[in-house]
Amino acid sequence: MGKQFLIIGAGRFGTSVAKTLYDAGHDVMVLDSSEELVQNISSQVTNAVQADATSEKALRALGIENYDVIVVAISSDMHSSIMAAIMLVELKAKYVVAKAQTELHGRVLKKIGVNRVVYPEQDMGKKLAHSIIAPSIVDLFDFSNQYSIVELIATEELIGKSLGELDLRARKGIAIIAILSSNGDKTNITPAAVDKIEEGDIIIAAGTDSNLKKMGWM
């Protein structure tokens, strides 16, 4: 059974989130103050409504408590973003994710009580920079301020060796948590010491940022 999501803000970021959730089979309501943006997305989600996200009356009318996750995707107006977040927290929303423009914006959102703050532009910039530094990197996820999970194409020093031979956990402080075979037909999410890494395999590794950087994986 799909979950229920409310996306506040139908700009590029909000639209991308809403369409992805809807395509995955979930109920998605979109709210925006722009009639044009609401009309543009209405056929691509469960429902879309024009309303003021900073209006307590408007938010109450949507039944905030019924949504599993609410995403505040407002980007052009920091004041509206903060006011909407305050309203949602006061209305006892189950889980609120909010987009932040700056570190200060993010700190304010966290202080208000938002469950998760995201920085799309900053995150994409970091991923692009790392992919330029290390072209083998497919994707990068910051797990915390000190730890990351990286997805990369097997590098030369890994190819043809088993995880036991590499012993990356003991030698480098890095754990290989999954291996996707080069032909894409098998994903090993619990690789054992005897499992070998072949040319073209994609590996997912976790470790501290400093250890990943020493390997050239960040």
MDTraj code that builds the backbone (N, CA, C; nanometers):
import mdtraj as md
import numpy as np

residues = "MET GLY LYS GLN PHE LEU ILE ILE GLY ALA GLY ARG PHE GLY THR SER VAL ALA LYS THR LEU TYR ASP ALA GLY HIS ASP VAL MET VAL LEU ASP SER SER GLU GLU LEU VAL GLN ASN ILE SER SER GLN VAL THR ASN ALA VAL GLN ALA ASP ALA THR SER GLU LYS ALA LEU ARG ALA LEU GLY ILE GLU ASN TYR ASP VAL ILE VAL VAL ALA ILE SER SER ASP MET HIS SER SER ILE MET ALA ALA ILE MET LEU VAL GLU LEU LYS ALA LYS TYR VAL VAL ALA LYS ALA GLN THR GLU LEU HIS GLY ARG VAL LEU LYS LYS ILE GLY VAL ASN ARG VAL VAL TYR PRO GLU GLN ASP MET GLY LYS LYS LEU ALA HIS SER ILE ILE ALA PRO SER ILE VAL ASP LEU PHE ASP PHE SER ASN GLN TYR SER ILE VAL GLU LEU ILE ALA THR GLU GLU LEU ILE GLY LYS SER LEU GLY GLU LEU ASP LEU ARG ALA ARG LYS GLY ILE ALA ILE ILE ALA ILE LEU SER SER ASN GLY ASP LYS THR ASN ILE THR PRO ALA ALA VAL ASP LYS ILE GLU GLU GLY ASP ILE ILE ILE ALA ALA GLY THR ASP SER ASN LEU LYS LYS MET GLY TRP MET".split()
xyz = np.array([
    [0.0845, -0.1193, 0.0000],
    [0.0000, 0.0000, 0.0000],
    [0.0880, 0.1243, 0.0000],
    [0.0575, 0.2193, -0.0890],
    [0.1384, 0.3392, -0.0989],
    [0.1197, 0.4329, 0.0191],
    [0.2172, 0.5168, 0.0382],
    [0.2110, 0.6160, 0.1444],
    [0.1501, 0.7452, 0.0912],
    [0.1210, 0.8359, 0.1837],
    [0.0648, 0.9651, 0.1471],
    [0.1682, 1.0745, 0.1706],
    [0.1905, 1.1554, 0.0664],
    [0.2893, 1.2619, 0.0741],
    [0.2253, 1.3960, 0.0379],
    [0.2721, 1.4998, 0.1057],
    [0.2338, 1.6364, 0.0711],
    [0.3608, 1.7115, 0.0339],
    [0.3631, 1.7667, -0.0864],
    [0.4774, 1.8444, -0.1328],
    [0.4344, 1.9910, -0.1394],
    [0.5016, 2.0748, -0.0620],
    [0.4701, 2.2176, -0.0595],
    [0.5728, 2.2912, -0.1450],
    [0.5282, 2.3418, -0.2577],
    [0.6188, 2.4086, -0.3510],
    [0.6324, 2.3266, -0.4784],
    [0.5866, 2.3818, -0.5905],
    [0.5886, 2.3081, -0.7175],
    [0.6922, 2.3638, -0.8143],
    [0.8054, 2.4077, -0.7600],
    [0.9168, 2.4479, -0.8442],
    [0.9861, 2.3239, -0.8993],
    [1.1068, 2.3409, -0.9519],
    [1.1774, 2.2264, -1.0128],
    [1.2033, 2.1149, -0.9128],
    [1.2492, 2.1511, -0.7933],
    [1.2792, 2.0501, -0.6921],
    [1.1524, 1.9807, -0.6445],
    [1.0516, 2.0593, -0.6077],
    [0.9272, 2.0012, -0.5598],
    [0.8589, 1.9147, -0.6638],
    [0.8602, 1.9606, -0.7885],
    [0.7994, 1.8836, -0.8974],
    [0.8715, 1.7505, -0.9172],
    [1.0042, 1.7534, -0.9119],
    [1.0824, 1.6302, -0.9285],
    [1.0508, 1.5300, -0.8179],
    [1.0447, 1.5774, -0.6945],
    [1.0132, 1.4896, -0.5808],
    [0.8724, 1.4335, -0.5963],
    [0.7775, 1.5205, -0.6272],
    [0.6372, 1.4787, -0.6378],
    [0.6162, 1.3743, -0.7477],
    [0.6711, 1.3978, -0.8656],
    [0.6535, 1.3061, -0.9776],
    [0.7193, 1.1714, -0.9503],
    [0.8364, 1.1740, -0.8866],
    [0.9063, 1.0490, -0.8547],
    [0.8262, 0.9656, -0.7556],
    [0.7706, 1.0299, -0.6536],
    [0.6900, 0.9587, -0.5540],
    [0.5617, 0.9035, -0.6175],
    [0.4987, 0.9840, -0.7014],
    [0.3741, 0.9413, -0.7667],
    [0.4002, 0.8235, -0.8613],
    [0.5079, 0.8313, -0.9381],
    [0.5425, 0.7229, -1.0309],
    [0.5751, 0.5937, -0.9571],
    [0.6147, 0.6078, -0.8297],
    [0.6461, 0.4897, -0.7481],
    [0.5211, 0.4300, -0.6837],
    [0.4049, 0.4895, -0.7129],
    [0.2791, 0.4313, -0.6664],
    [0.2214, 0.4917, -0.5405],
    [0.2694, 0.6082, -0.4995],
    [0.2203, 0.6710, -0.3774],
    [0.1187, 0.7814, -0.4077],
    [0.0374, 0.8146, -0.3072],
    [-0.0562, 0.9263, -0.3175],
    [0.0198, 1.0560, -0.2902],
    [0.0136, 1.1479, -0.3835],
    [0.0908, 1.2723, -0.3712],
    [0.0004, 1.3938, -0.3918],
    [-0.0048, 1.4761, -0.2882],
    [-0.0741, 1.6040, -0.2956],
    [0.0305, 1.7136, -0.3077],
    [0.0104, 1.8071, -0.4003],
    [0.1029, 1.9193, -0.4176],
    [0.0302, 2.0499, -0.3866],
    [0.0960, 2.1353, -0.3118],
    [0.0405, 2.2671, -0.2776],
    [0.1364, 2.3752, -0.3245],
    [0.0813, 2.4776, -0.3903],
    [0.1627, 2.5918, -0.4311],
    [0.0722, 2.7142, -0.4422],
    [0.1312, 2.8305, -0.4226],
    [0.0526, 2.9547, -0.4311],
    [0.0314, 2.9989, -0.5751],
    [0.1069, 2.9391, -0.6692],
    [0.0968, 2.9754, -0.8105],
    [-0.0055, 2.8878, -0.8825],
    [-0.1070, 2.9504, -0.9382],
    [-0.2084, 2.8762, -1.0131],
    [-0.1468, 2.8077, -1.1343],
    [-0.0525, 2.8750, -1.1989],
    [0.0119, 2.8182, -1.3180],
    [0.0888, 2.6907, -1.2836],
    [0.1672, 2.6947, -1.1763],
    [0.2453, 2.5765, -1.1370],
    [0.1544, 2.4619, -1.0950],
    [0.0459, 2.4940, -1.0277],
    [-0.0502, 2.3915, -0.9860],
    [-0.1117, 2.3245, -1.1085],
    [-0.1485, 2.4040, -1.2082],
    [-0.2066, 2.3486, -1.3304],
    [-0.1062, 2.2619, -1.4059],
    [0.0195, 2.3040, -1.4053],
    [0.1233, 2.2296, -1.4779],
    [0.1457, 2.0900, -1.4214],
    [0.1297, 2.0763, -1.2905],
    [0.1622, 1.9472, -1.2281],
    [0.0381, 1.8636, -1.1959],
    [-0.0795, 1.9211, -1.2048],
    [-0.2013, 1.8536, -1.1590],
    [-0.2262, 1.7175, -1.2238],
    [-0.1862, 1.7027, -1.3495],
    [-0.2103, 1.5760, -1.4197],
    [-0.1014, 1.4722, -1.3927],
    [0.0002, 1.5108, -1.3173],
    [0.1134, 1.4216, -1.2942],
    [0.1231, 1.3716, -1.1500],
    [0.0258, 1.4115, -1.0666],
    [0.0214, 1.3673, -0.9274],
    [-0.1225, 1.3336, -0.8913],
    [-0.1448, 1.2890, -0.7676],
    [-0.2797, 1.2535, -0.7255],
    [-0.3713, 1.3743, -0.7237],
    [-0.3208, 1.4837, -0.6666],
    [-0.3995, 1.6060, -0.6595],
    [-0.3061, 1.7245, -0.6405],
    [-0.3503, 1.8407, -0.6825],
    [-0.2724, 1.9623, -0.6643],
    [-0.3682, 2.0753, -0.6311],
    [-0.3274, 2.1613, -0.5391],
    [-0.4158, 2.2674, -0.4946],
    [-0.3404, 2.3987, -0.4815],
    [-0.4075, 2.5078, -0.5147],
    [-0.3493, 2.6397, -0.4980],
    [-0.3867, 2.6910, -0.3598],
    [-0.2854, 2.7207, -0.2790],
    [-0.3107, 2.7699, -0.1434],
    [-0.1843, 2.8326, -0.0878],
    [-0.2011, 2.9073, 0.0204],
    [-0.0902, 2.9731, 0.0882],
    [-0.0346, 2.8788, 0.1938],
    [0.0888, 2.8357, 0.1768],
    [0.1496, 2.7393, 0.2690],
    [0.1758, 2.7978, 0.4071],
    [0.1680, 2.9292, 0.4196],
    [0.1904, 2.9914, 0.5509],
    [0.0586, 3.0162, 0.6238],
    [-0.0511, 2.9725, 0.5643],
    [-0.1827, 2.9893, 0.6250],
    [-0.2203, 2.8661, 0.7068],
    [-0.2383, 2.8851, 0.8356],
    [-0.2760, 2.7731, 0.9222],
    [-0.4098, 2.7136, 0.8787],
    [-0.5016, 2.7999, 0.8379],
    [-0.6331, 2.7527, 0.7942],
    [-0.6208, 2.6624, 0.6716],
    [-0.5370, 2.7039, 0.5770],
    [-0.5195, 2.6254, 0.4544],
    [-0.4558, 2.4898, 0.4843],
    [-0.3577, 2.4892, 0.5723],
    [-0.2893, 2.3640, 0.6065],
    [-0.3816, 2.2703, 0.6846],
    [-0.4597, 2.3268, 0.7763],
    [-0.5539, 2.2437, 0.8525],
    [-0.6554, 2.1776, 0.7590],
    [-0.6971, 2.2519, 0.6577],
    [-0.7968, 2.1993, 0.5634],
    [-0.7451, 2.0778, 0.4867],
    [-0.6134, 2.0657, 0.4751],
    [-0.5538, 1.9529, 0.4035],
    [-0.5427, 1.8271, 0.4898],
    [-0.5652, 1.8413, 0.6204],
    [-0.5530, 1.7253, 0.7093],
    [-0.4089, 1.6819, 0.7251],
    [-0.3271, 1.7744, 0.7729],
    [-0.1825, 1.7528, 0.7846],
    [-0.1464, 1.6216, 0.8530],
    [-0.2243, 1.5850, 0.9533],
    [-0.1922, 1.4651, 1.0324],
    [-0.2048, 1.3360, 0.9516],
    [-0.2664, 1.3420, 0.8348],
    [-0.2871, 1.2210, 0.7538],
    [-0.1691, 1.1856, 0.6637],
    [-0.0765, 1.2779, 0.6473],
    [0.0355, 1.2539, 0.5562],
    [0.1527, 1.1871, 0.6282],
    [0.2100, 1.0860, 0.5625],
    [0.3250, 1.0171, 0.6209],
    [0.4477, 1.1069, 0.6218],
    [0.4666, 1.1814, 0.5138],
    [0.5802, 1.2734, 0.5023],
    [0.5340, 1.4003, 0.4318],
    [0.5805, 1.5135, 0.4818],
    [0.5537, 1.6421, 0.4161],
    [0.6869, 1.7043, 0.3782],
    [0.6997, 1.7438, 0.2526],
    [0.8235, 1.8037, 0.2029],
    [0.7994, 1.9518, 0.1759],
    [0.8739, 2.0375, 0.2456],
    [0.8678, 2.1814, 0.2206],
    [0.9737, 2.2119, 0.1152],
    [0.9286, 2.2281, -0.0089],
    [1.0207, 2.2451, -0.1219],
    [1.0286, 2.3892, -0.1693],
    [0.9800, 2.4821, -0.0875],
    [0.9853, 2.6241, -0.1237],
    [1.1311, 2.6679, -0.1270],
    [1.1730, 2.7310, -0.2367],
    [1.3137, 2.7683, -0.2481],
    [1.3370, 2.9179, -0.2649],
    [1.2417, 2.9885, -0.3254],
    [1.2647, 3.1298, -0.3580],
    [1.2359, 3.2243, -0.2421],
    [1.1628, 3.1777, -0.1423],
    [1.1216, 3.2630, -0.0307],
    [1.1542, 3.1950, 0.1017],
    [1.2668, 3.2345, 0.1616],
    [1.3105, 3.1726, 0.2863],
    [1.2096, 3.1946, 0.3983],
    [1.1492, 3.3140, 0.4020],
    [1.0510, 3.3450, 0.5060],
    [0.9316, 3.2502, 0.4986],
    [0.8818, 3.2282, 0.3778],
    [0.7675, 3.1381, 0.3600],
    [0.8045, 2.9950, 0.3973],
    [0.9257, 2.9552, 0.3630],
    [0.9733, 2.8215, 0.3973],
    [0.9726, 2.8015, 0.5486],
    [1.0245, 2.8982, 0.6207],
    [1.0319, 2.8890, 0.7667],
    [0.8933, 2.8935, 0.8289],
    [0.8077, 2.9831, 0.7799],
    [0.6721, 2.9945, 0.8340],
    [0.5928, 2.8664, 0.8101],
    [0.6059, 2.8075, 0.6911],
    [0.5356, 2.6825, 0.6607],
    [0.5837, 2.5717, 0.7545],
    [0.7158, 2.5667, 0.7776],
    [0.7716, 2.4643, 0.8660],
    [0.7195, 2.4804, 1.0083],
    [0.7113, 2.6042, 1.0561],
    [0.6592, 2.6302, 1.1903],
    [0.5157, 2.5795, 1.2028],
    [0.4340, 2.6131, 1.1033],
    [0.2944, 2.5701, 1.1034],
    [0.2829, 2.4175, 1.1066],
    [0.3623, 2.3505, 1.0252],
    [0.3555, 2.2046, 1.0162],
    [0.3940, 2.1381, 1.1478],
    [0.4980, 2.1894, 1.2104],
    [0.5414, 2.1341, 1.3391],
    [0.4333, 2.1572, 1.4448],
    [0.3752, 2.2781, 1.4466],
    [0.2704, 2.3085, 1.5433],
    [0.1452, 2.2242, 1.5207],
    [0.1201, 2.1878, 1.3952],
    [0.0033, 2.1058, 1.3618],
    [0.0305, 1.9556, 1.3780],
    [0.1463, 1.9238, 1.4338],
    [0.1830, 1.7849, 1.4655],
    [0.1986, 1.6964, 1.3426],
    [0.2596, 1.7502, 1.2371],
    [0.2889, 1.6678, 1.1193],
    [0.3792, 1.5520, 1.1607],
    [0.3579, 1.4347, 1.0999],
    [0.4333, 1.3153, 1.1393],
    [0.5827, 1.3288, 1.1111],
    [0.6168, 1.3752, 0.9902],
    [0.7577, 1.3831, 0.9507],
    [0.7709, 1.4932, 0.8461],
    [0.8583, 1.5884, 0.8741],
    [0.8754, 1.7029, 0.7847],
    [1.0172, 1.7082, 0.7293],
    [1.0275, 1.7136, 0.5975],
    [1.1553, 1.7334, 0.5284],
    [1.1500, 1.8719, 0.4655],
    [1.2574, 1.9491, 0.4810],
    [1.2566, 2.0844, 0.4250],
    [1.3842, 2.1132, 0.3481],
    [1.3675, 2.1804, 0.2361],
    [1.4807, 2.2227, 0.1547],
    [1.5360, 2.3531, 0.2097],
    [1.6678, 2.3612, 0.2216],
    [1.7322, 2.4829, 0.2710],
    [1.8200, 2.5442, 0.1635],
    [1.8219, 2.6765, 0.1602],
    [1.9068, 2.7482, 0.0647],
    [2.0488, 2.7632, 0.1171],
    [2.0607, 2.7894, 0.2474],
    [2.1905, 2.8165, 0.3088],
    [2.2046, 2.7393, 0.4391],
    [2.3252, 2.7382, 0.4938],
    [2.3489, 2.6719, 0.6225],
    [2.2659, 2.7374, 0.7324],
    [2.2575, 2.8709, 0.7294],
    [2.1786, 2.9431, 0.8297],
    [2.0311, 2.9053, 0.8192],
    [1.9793, 2.9009, 0.6974],
    [1.8416, 2.8592, 0.6735],
    [1.8196, 2.7193, 0.7314],
    [1.9141, 2.6303, 0.7060],
    [1.9038, 2.4939, 0.7558],
    [1.9045, 2.4867, 0.9081],
    [1.9889, 2.5664, 0.9712],
    [1.9959, 2.5664, 1.1181],
    [1.8649, 2.6149, 1.1788],
    [1.8048, 2.7158, 1.1152],
    [1.6759, 2.7667, 1.1639],
    [1.5688, 2.6580, 1.1516],
    [1.5666, 2.5897, 1.0387],
    [1.4691, 2.4832, 1.0175],
    [1.4845, 2.3716, 1.1210],
    [1.6068, 2.3353, 1.1526],
    [1.6313, 2.2315, 1.2533],
    [1.5857, 2.2777, 1.3913],
    [1.6102, 2.4046, 1.4226],
    [1.5686, 2.4604, 1.5512],
    [1.4163, 2.4581, 1.5658],
    [1.3481, 2.4820, 1.4556],
    [1.2021, 2.4809, 1.4556],
    [1.1487, 2.3426, 1.4895],
    [1.2214, 2.2393, 1.4470],
    [1.1787, 2.1021, 1.4729],
    [1.1579, 2.0183, 1.3491],
    [1.2060, 2.0684, 1.2332],
    [1.1988, 1.9897, 1.1096],
    [1.2806, 1.8616, 1.1268],
    [1.2275, 1.7492, 1.0805],
    [1.2949, 1.6206, 1.1003],
    [1.4203, 1.6047, 1.0158],
    [1.4150, 1.6562, 0.8932],
    [1.5307, 1.6423, 0.8044],
    [1.5433, 1.7650, 0.7153],
    [1.6653, 1.8171, 0.7050],
    [1.6933, 1.9313, 0.6183],
    [1.7816, 1.8839, 0.5035],
    [1.7476, 1.9224, 0.3802],
    [1.8263, 1.8836, 0.2639],
    [1.8774, 2.0083, 0.1919],
    [1.9924, 1.9921, 0.1280],
    [2.0561, 2.1010, 0.0529],
    [2.0810, 2.0525, -0.0902],
    [1.9798, 2.0488, -0.1767],
    [1.9938, 1.9896, -0.3109],
    [2.1076, 2.0474, -0.3937],
    [2.1168, 2.1813, -0.4019],
    [2.2217, 2.2426, -0.4843],
    [2.3599, 2.2101, -0.4295],
    [2.3740, 2.2200, -0.2983],
    [2.5021, 2.1912, -0.2347],
    [2.5416, 2.0454, -0.2549],
    [2.4448, 1.9551, -0.2366],
    [2.4734, 1.8124, -0.2512],
    [2.5124, 1.7773, -0.3944],
    [2.4405, 1.8350, -0.4924],
    [2.4726, 1.8073, -0.6326],
    [2.6094, 1.8638, -0.6691],
    [2.6411, 1.9810, -0.6134],
    [2.7724, 2.0402, -0.6385],
    [2.8845, 1.9528, -0.5868],
    [2.8655, 1.8976, -0.4672],
    [2.9670, 1.8104, -0.4083],
    [2.9834, 1.6830, -0.4909],
    [2.8710, 1.6260, -0.5355],
    [2.8776, 1.5036, -0.6150],
    [2.9490, 1.5280, -0.7472],
    [2.9200, 1.6420, -0.8103],
    [2.9864, 1.6744, -0.9364],
    [3.1358, 1.6913, -0.9158],
    [3.1733, 1.7630, -0.8101],
    [3.3155, 1.7854, -0.7827],
    [3.3878, 1.6539, -0.7596],
    [3.3269, 1.5652, -0.6804],
    [3.3910, 1.4362, -0.6526],
    [3.4004, 1.3502, -0.7779],
    [3.2996, 1.3564, -0.8644],
    [3.3037, 1.2762, -0.9874],
    [3.4120, 1.3261, -1.0820],
    [3.4436, 1.4560, -1.0741],
    [3.5511, 1.5107, -1.1566],
    [3.6864, 1.4673, -1.1023],
    [3.6982, 1.4688, -0.9680],
    [3.8236, 1.4286, -0.9031],
    [3.8491, 1.2800, -0.9252],
    [3.7443, 1.1992, -0.9051],
    [3.7568, 1.0536, -0.9184],
    [3.6488, 1.0045, -1.0147],
    [3.6787, 0.9927, -1.1434],
    [3.5800, 0.9550, -1.2447],
    [3.5133, 0.8196, -1.2225],
    [3.5723, 0.7351, -1.1366],
    [3.5126, 0.6038, -1.1114],
    [3.3885, 0.6135, -1.0231],
    [3.3700, 0.7278, -0.9557],
    [3.2570, 0.7437, -0.8654],
    [3.1265, 0.7533, -0.9435],
    [3.0294, 0.6693, -0.9057],
    [2.8974, 0.6722, -0.9668],
    [2.8051, 0.7624, -0.8858],
    [2.8123, 0.7500, -0.7520],
    [2.7279, 0.8311, -0.6656],
    [2.7931, 0.8417, -0.5285],
    [2.7490, 0.9417, -0.4530],
    [2.8061, 0.9670, -0.3218],
    [2.6955, 1.0107, -0.2293],
    [2.6910, 0.9522, -0.1086],
    [2.5889, 0.9872, -0.0109],
    [2.6552, 1.0196, 0.1210],
    [2.6322, 1.1428, 0.1708],
    [2.6858, 1.1822, 0.3007],
    [2.5978, 1.1228, 0.4088],
    [2.6520, 1.0273, 0.4826],
    [2.5763, 0.9606, 0.5877],
    [2.5706, 1.0466, 0.7125],
    [2.6766, 1.1223, 0.7384],
    [2.6825, 1.2156, 0.8499],
    [2.7921, 1.3150, 0.8181],
    [2.8316, 1.3941, 0.9175],
    [2.9380, 1.4919, 0.8956],
    [3.0733, 1.4264, 0.8729],
    [3.0887, 1.3011, 0.9147],
    [3.2190, 1.2345, 0.9063],
    [3.2172, 1.1067, 0.8241],
    [3.1004, 1.0535, 0.7952],
    [3.0908, 0.9253, 0.7256],
    [3.0146, 0.9406, 0.5938],
    [3.0545, 0.8608, 0.4946],
    [2.9877, 0.8641, 0.3646],
    [2.9752, 0.7228, 0.3097],
    [2.8807, 0.7084, 0.2167],
    [2.8662, 0.5841, 0.1405],
    [2.8899, 0.6213, -0.0050],
    [2.9800, 0.5491, -0.0705],
    [3.0161, 0.5811, -0.2080],
    [2.9885, 0.4622, -0.2991],
    [2.9371, 0.4913, -0.4169],
    [2.9126, 0.3890, -0.5186],
    [3.0082, 0.4164, -0.6334],
    [3.0919, 0.3185, -0.6661],
    [3.1922, 0.3424, -0.7686],
    [3.2204, 0.2179, -0.8516],
    [3.2725, 0.2407, -0.9709],
    [3.3157, 0.1317, -1.0575],
    [3.4463, 0.0778, -1.0019],
    [3.4570, -0.0538, -0.9941],
    [3.5759, -0.1171, -0.9358],
    [3.7044, -0.0619, -0.9968],
    [3.7935, -0.0172, -0.9109],
    [3.9205, 0.0381, -0.9564],
    [4.0221, -0.0743, -0.9779],
    [4.1319, -0.0416, -1.0432],
    [4.2301, -0.1425, -1.0838],
    [4.2837, -0.2243, -0.9672],
    [4.3049, -0.1580, -0.8517],
    [4.3633, -0.2304, -0.7378],
    [4.2663, -0.3292, -0.6729],
    [4.1370, -0.3226, -0.7121],
    [4.0379, -0.4142, -0.6553],
    [4.0078, -0.5333, -0.7453],
    [4.0233, -0.5153, -0.8753],
    [3.9821, -0.6160, -0.9740],
    [4.0600, -0.7469, -0.9584],
    [3.9845, -0.8565, -0.9561],
    [4.0445, -0.9891, -0.9483],
    [4.0778, -1.0349, -0.8077],
    [4.0466, -0.9535, -0.7088],
    [4.0776, -0.9895, -0.5702],
    [3.9496, -1.0125, -0.4909],
    [3.9611, -1.1013, -0.3924],
    [3.8465, -1.1265, -0.3052],
    [3.8461, -1.0226, -0.1932],
    [3.7320, -1.0111, -0.1279],
    [3.7242, -0.9166, -0.0163],
    [3.8183, -0.9571, 0.0965],
    [3.8378, -1.0888, 0.1110],
    [3.9305, -1.1363, 0.2130],
    [4.0738, -1.0940, 0.1837],
    [4.1130, -1.1031, 0.0570],
    [4.2474, -1.0605, 0.0170],
    [4.2658, -0.9105, 0.0372],
    [4.1645, -0.8357, 0.0015],
    [4.1744, -0.6905, 0.0145],
    [4.1745, -0.6468, 0.1605],
    [4.0905, -0.7130, 0.2413],
    [4.0811, -0.6855, 0.3853],
    [4.0714, -0.5351, 0.4129],
    [3.9849, -0.4694, 0.3377],
    [3.9749, -0.3236, 0.3476],
    [3.9264, -0.2755, 0.4838],
    [3.8420, -0.3548, 0.5491],
    [3.7904, -0.3121, 0.6790],
    [3.9033, -0.2985, 0.7812],
    [3.9913, -0.3976, 0.7843],
    [4.1011, -0.3950, 0.8812],
    [4.2138, -0.3019, 0.8382],
    [4.2464, -0.3034, 0.7069],
    [4.3609, -0.2264, 0.6583],
    [4.3310, -0.0791, 0.6342],
    [4.2082, -0.0505, 0.5879],
    [4.1761, 0.0865, 0.5467],
    [4.0568, 0.1473, 0.6211],
    [3.9906, 0.0661, 0.7037],
    [3.8749, 0.1176, 0.7760],
    [3.7549, 0.1422, 0.6866],
    [3.7450, 0.0636, 0.5774],
    [3.6364, 0.0794, 0.4806],
    [3.5632, -0.0537, 0.4648],
    [3.4314, -0.0491, 0.4655],
    [3.3519, -0.1712, 0.4500],
    [3.2858, -0.1744, 0.3121],
    [3.3032, -0.2871, 0.2403],
    [3.2320, -0.3084, 0.1143],
    [3.0974, -0.3690, 0.1515],
    [2.9890, -0.2939, 0.1292],
    [2.8581, -0.3401, 0.1760],
    [2.7715, -0.3997, 0.0647],
    [2.8132, -0.3838, -0.0598],
    [2.7382, -0.4457, -0.1705],
    [2.8234, -0.4462, -0.2966],
    [2.7972, -0.5444, -0.3832],
    [2.8652, -0.5541, -0.5124],
    [2.7600, -0.5800, -0.6192],
    [2.7582, -0.4967, -0.7226],
    [2.6696, -0.5170, -0.8377],
    [2.7548, -0.5713, -0.9510],
    [2.7189, -0.6903, -1.0009],
    [2.7999, -0.7548, -1.1032],
    [2.8072, -0.6715, -1.2298],
    [2.9162, -0.6898, -1.3046],
    [2.9433, -0.6095, -1.4239],
    [2.8338, -0.6211, -1.5299],
    [2.7690, -0.7373, -1.5391],
    [2.6631, -0.7541, -1.6395],
    [2.5261, -0.7139, -1.5858],
    [2.5232, -0.6701, -1.4591],
    [2.4010, -0.6160, -1.4011],
    [2.2968, -0.7180, -1.3611],
    [2.3283, -0.8484, -1.3670],
    [2.2275, -0.9495, -1.3379],
    [2.2287, -0.9968, -1.1927],
    [2.3216, -0.9477, -1.1130],
    [2.3290, -0.9938, -0.9746],
    [2.3772, -0.8832, -0.8830],
    [2.3056, -0.8645, -0.7716],
    [2.3473, -0.7702, -0.6697],
    [2.3713, -0.8458, -0.5409],
    [2.4928, -0.8411, -0.4923],
    [2.5300, -0.9097, -0.3694],
    [2.5307, -0.8079, -0.2558],
    [2.4251, -0.8107, -0.1732],
    [2.4159, -0.7122, -0.0654],
    [2.4778, -0.7604, 0.0658],
    [2.5262, -0.8832, 0.0660],
    [2.5975, -0.9342, 0.1843],
    [2.7247, -1.0060, 0.1378],
    [2.8157, -0.9342, 0.0735],
    [2.9354, -1.0002, 0.0199],
    [3.0202, -1.0646, 0.1303],
    [3.0705, -1.1843, 0.0985],
    [3.1538, -1.2585, 0.1934],
    [3.3013, -1.2417, 0.1565],
    [3.3884, -1.2877, 0.2436],
    [3.5329, -1.2733, 0.2240],
    [3.5800, -1.3414, 0.0958],
    [3.5096, -1.4469, 0.0525],
    [3.5526, -1.5224, -0.0656],
    [3.5061, -1.4582, -0.1962],
    [3.4156, -1.3628, -0.1874],
    [3.3613, -1.3003, -0.3088],
    [3.4661, -1.2130, -0.3757],
    [3.4797, -1.2338, -0.5089],
    [3.5783, -1.1580, -0.5856],
    [3.5134, -1.0396, -0.6583],
    [3.5940, -0.9370, -0.6772],
    [3.5500, -0.8191, -0.7521],
    [3.6038, -0.8312, -0.8939],
    [3.5126, -0.8264, -0.9912],
    [3.5519, -0.8416, -1.1302],
    [3.5519, -0.7058, -1.2010],
    [3.6178, -0.7027, -1.3156],
    [3.6236, -0.5797, -1.3934],
    [3.4826, -0.5350, -1.4328],
    [3.4522, -0.4090, -1.4125],
    [3.3217, -0.3551, -1.4466],
    [3.2202, -0.3612, -1.3337],
    [3.2536, -0.4348, -1.2253],
    [3.1627, -0.4408, -1.1107],
    [3.1475, -0.3017, -1.0482],
    [3.0314, -0.2789, -0.9922],
    [3.0095, -0.1565, -0.9152],
    [3.0038, -0.1961, -0.7684],
    [3.0820, -0.1282, -0.6875],
    [3.0840, -0.1591, -0.5448],
    [3.0276, -0.0422, -0.4652],
    [2.9677, -0.0745, -0.3526],
    [2.9186, 0.0271, -0.2601],
    [2.9979, 0.0116, -0.1312],
    [3.0664, 0.1188, -0.0936],
    [3.1554, 0.1142, 0.0212],
    [3.1184, 0.2221, 0.1219],
    [3.1427, 0.1942, 0.2489],
    [3.1135, 0.2904, 0.3549],
    [3.2366, 0.3098, 0.4415],
    [3.2559, 0.4311, 0.4876],
    [3.3702, 0.4594, 0.5744],
    [3.3750, 0.6055, 0.6122],
    [3.4759, 0.6420, 0.6898],
    [3.4913, 0.7829, 0.7233],
    [3.5365, 0.8581, 0.5987],
    [3.5059, 0.9857, 0.5939],
    [3.5466, 1.0662, 0.4791],
    [3.6978, 1.0628, 0.4609],
    [3.7717, 1.0663, 0.5724],
    [3.9181, 1.0674, 0.5627],
    [3.9712, 0.9382, 0.5043],
    [3.9133, 0.8239, 0.5422],
    [3.9590, 0.6964, 0.4882],
    [3.9223, 0.6809, 0.3406],
    [3.8036, 0.7261, 0.3040],
    [3.7628, 0.7202, 0.1630],
    [3.8489, 0.8105, 0.0770],
    [3.8880, 0.9253, 0.1306],
    [3.9736, 1.0151, 0.0562],
    [4.1126, 0.9545, 0.0353],
    [4.1641, 0.8816, 0.1356],
    [4.2942, 0.8165, 0.1223],
    [4.2947, 0.7132, 0.0106],
    [4.1774, 0.6528, -0.0141],
    [4.1648, 0.5555, -0.1219],
    [4.1422, 0.6235, -0.2565],
    [4.1230, 0.7550, -0.2541],
    [4.0920, 0.8278, -0.3772],
    [3.9477, 0.8102, -0.4191],
    [3.8606, 0.7754, -0.3253],
    [3.7207, 0.7495, -0.3538],
    [3.6314, 0.8691, -0.3180],
    [3.6904, 0.9799, -0.2823],
    [3.6156, 1.1023, -0.2563],
    [3.6951, 1.2202, -0.3079],
])
top = md.Topology()
chain = top.add_chain()
for i, resn in enumerate(residues, 1):
    res = top.add_residue(resn, chain, resSeq=i)
    for name in ("N", "CA", "C"):
        top.add_atom(name, md.element.get_by_symbol(name[0]), res)
traj = md.Trajectory(xyz[None], top)
